[in-house]
Amino acid sequence: MAIVYLSLGSNKGDRIGYVQQAASLLGADERITIVRSSAFYETEPWNISTNTWFVNAVIEVKTSYTPKELLETCQRIEKQLGREKKETSTYEDRTIDIDILFYNKDIINEDNLIIPHKFVHLRAFTLVPMMELNSEYVHPVLHKNIIEMHSDLENPEMVFLYGTRVDF
């Protein structure tokens, strides 16, 4: 079983509800077990032109899926929750976004799948929740742990939304 960290985010509609639904659908899959979840955070949009802030969380899961199978499962859940992907390179508001941040210590660089996520080290909304779950996790490419990557951020601020973790 692989240990995987997934980022869940929403800035459209019932943001908290979409993040909760995505986690519930992932946890209902017989090949995925949710180990634990970070708290939920409300975060300023990153690299996107919108006024709607995101709700973000990171979950740690165990899975027997390969990275590609897990990506397909995440994309199916995104579509099920109303995510509309357009053929543009710009970020847009979304009901749900599920990103694979880390898959064990694997390094994958393929057309549709890059692990570790190519922006994980630049985003407070992934690093702060990761610090809750595994602050000593070492990025397999950068060779820095989560705390070190967070201290490298130019803008590490986040707005805390909920103080409790959600059990699934």
Backbone torsions as a table, in degrees:
resi	resn	phi	psi	omega
1	MET	NA	132.2	178.6
2	ALA	-85.9	145.6	171.0
3	ILE	-97.4	124.4	-173.5
4	VAL	-131.1	144.5	173.7
5	TYR	-113.6	124.5	-179.2
6	LEU	-115.8	137.0	174.0
7	SER	-97.2	132.7	177.7
8	LEU	-119.0	131.0	-179.5
9	GLY	-148.1	148.3	178.9
10	SER	-148.6	141.2	172.4
11	ASN	-137.7	25.7	-177.4
12	LYS	-138.5	128.6	178.7
13	GLY	72.6	-141.0	179.4
14	ASP	-78.1	82.9	-172.4
15	ARG	-56.4	-48.7	-179.6
16	ILE	-64.7	-43.5	180.0
17	GLY	-60.0	-41.7	179.1
18	TYR	-65.7	-40.1	178.2
19	VAL	-65.3	-42.7	178.1
20	GLN	-63.7	-43.6	179.6
21	GLN	-63.2	-41.9	179.5
22	ALA	-61.0	-45.3	178.8
23	ALA	-63.5	-41.1	179.1
24	SER	-63.5	-42.2	178.5
25	LEU	-66.3	-38.8	176.0
26	LEU	-62.9	-45.8	-178.7
27	GLY	-68.1	-22.2	178.6
28	ALA	-79.7	-14.5	178.7
29	ASP	-71.7	130.1	-176.1
30	GLU	-65.5	-15.7	-179.6
31	ARG	-102.8	8.8	179.3
32	ILE	-130.4	131.5	173.5
33	THR	-121.5	123.8	176.1
34	ILE	-79.7	123.5	179.9
35	VAL	-84.6	-48.6	179.1
36	ARG	-166.4	163.8	-178.9
37	SER	-126.8	147.4	170.1
38	SER	-74.8	173.1	167.7
39	ALA	-67.0	168.7	175.4
40	PHE	-92.9	141.8	-179.3
41	TYR	-125.0	142.6	170.3
42	GLU	-97.6	125.8	-171.8
43	THR	-131.7	147.2	177.4
44	GLU	-67.2	142.8	178.2
45	PRO	-56.5	139.9	-178.5
46	TRP	-114.4	116.6	175.2
47	ASN	62.0	34.9	-179.4
48	ILE	-146.0	140.0	179.2
49	SER	-90.0	93.9	177.5
50	THR	-157.7	156.5	176.6
51	ASN	-98.1	-7.8	-176.4
52	THR	-89.1	119.2	178.9
53	TRP	-72.3	159.2	-178.9
54	PHE	-95.2	155.3	162.1
55	VAL	-107.2	126.1	-176.9
56	ASN	-129.0	150.3	173.0
57	ALA	-152.2	162.7	172.6
58	VAL	-123.3	137.4	174.8
59	ILE	-119.5	145.2	173.7
60	GLU	-101.0	127.8	-179.5
61	VAL	-129.4	158.1	167.3
62	LYS	-110.1	136.9	-178.6
63	THR	-147.3	151.1	172.3
64	SER	-97.7	-0.5	176.4
65	TYR	-69.3	146.7	168.3
66	THR	-71.9	164.9	177.6
67	PRO	-55.8	-42.5	-179.9
68	LYS	-65.8	-42.1	178.0
69	GLU	-63.2	-39.5	179.0
70	LEU	-65.7	-41.5	176.5
71	LEU	-58.6	-45.7	179.2
72	GLU	-62.0	-39.5	178.0
73	THR	-64.7	-44.4	178.4
74	CYS	-62.5	-42.4	179.8
75	GLN	-67.4	-35.4	176.5
76	ARG	-64.1	-43.0	179.3
77	ILE	-66.4	-41.1	176.2
78	GLU	-56.7	-46.5	-179.7
79	LYS	-65.0	-41.8	179.0
80	GLN	-59.3	-33.2	-179.5
81	LEU	-93.6	16.9	171.2
82	GLY	90.1	11.8	178.6
83	ARG	-70.2	128.0	177.3
84	GLU	-111.4	115.1	178.6
85	LYS	-97.7	127.9	177.7
86	LYS	-102.7	160.5	-178.2
87	GLU	-85.3	51.8	176.8
88	THR	-125.6	163.8	179.5
89	SER	-95.3	2.0	-179.5
90	THR	-92.0	149.7	176.7
91	TYR	-79.9	144.6	179.8
92	GLU	-134.5	163.8	174.2
93	ASP	-54.9	146.3	-178.7
94	ARG	-149.4	147.2	176.5
95	THR	-67.0	-39.2	179.7
96	ILE	-155.6	144.9	173.7
97	ASP	-134.5	125.3	178.5
98	ILE	-119.8	116.9	179.9
99	ASP	-116.6	138.9	171.9
100	ILE	-83.3	111.8	179.4
101	LEU	-81.9	-52.8	-178.8
102	PHE	-140.0	143.8	175.8
103	TYR	-129.9	102.6	-170.0
104	ASN	51.4	-129.0	174.3
105	LYS	-115.4	20.9	-175.1
106	ASP	-67.7	149.0	173.5
107	ILE	-121.7	117.3	-177.9
108	ILE	-129.4	131.2	178.2
109	ASN	-136.8	86.6	-179.7
110	GLU	-120.9	172.3	-177.0
111	ASP	-52.1	-49.8	-174.5
112	ASN	-108.1	8.4	-176.1
113	LEU	-149.4	116.1	176.1
114	ILE	-124.1	118.3	178.5
115	ILE	-132.7	130.7	-3.3
116	PRO	-60.4	155.7	179.9
117	HIS	-54.4	135.6	-171.4
118	LYS	-66.3	-17.5	-180.0
119	PHE	-113.5	4.4	-174.0
120	VAL	-54.2	-37.5	-176.1
121	HIS	-78.1	-7.6	-177.7
122	LEU	-105.5	-4.4	-170.1
123	ARG	-117.2	115.3	175.8
124	ALA	-60.8	-32.6	-177.1
125	PHE	-70.1	-11.0	170.5
126	THR	-103.1	-35.9	-175.6
127	LEU	-73.6	-39.9	-179.4
128	VAL	-63.6	-49.3	176.2
129	PRO	-63.3	-34.2	176.8
130	MET	-63.2	-35.7	178.7
131	MET	-61.1	-34.3	177.0
132	GLU	-64.3	-39.5	-172.3
133	LEU	-88.1	-40.5	-175.6
134	ASN	-162.7	76.6	-174.9
135	SER	-65.1	-21.6	-178.4
136	GLU	-94.0	1.0	178.1
137	TYR	-58.6	132.1	-177.6
138	VAL	-103.0	124.0	177.1
139	HIS	-59.9	122.7	-173.8
140	PRO	-68.6	-14.2	177.8
141	VAL	-101.1	-47.3	-175.6
142	LEU	-82.2	-19.2	-179.9
143	HIS	58.9	36.2	174.7
144	LYS	-123.5	146.3	176.1
145	ASN	-82.9	175.3	-174.4
146	ILE	-61.4	-41.9	179.8
147	ILE	-62.1	-43.5	179.1
148	GLU	-63.4	-42.2	179.0
149	MET	-65.0	-39.3	178.5
150	HIS	-64.1	-40.0	-179.6
151	SER	-69.2	-18.5	176.9
152	ASP	-82.1	-12.3	-176.8
153	LEU	-65.3	142.7	174.7
154	GLU	-74.4	-34.6	-176.9
155	ASN	-133.5	82.5	-173.6
156	PRO	-84.6	4.9	-175.8
157	GLU	-71.3	147.0	173.0
158	MET	-143.6	156.7	174.6
159	VAL	-103.1	120.3	-178.8
160	PHE	-74.8	130.9	-176.6
161	LEU	-103.8	-53.8	-178.1
162	TYR	-128.7	138.1	-176.9
163	GLY	-90.4	-3.8	-177.7
164	THR	-116.7	152.9	174.9
165	ARG	-81.4	156.1	178.9
166	VAL	-101.3	128.5	178.2
167	ASP	-88.3	135.9	179.6
168	PHE	-118.6	NA	NA
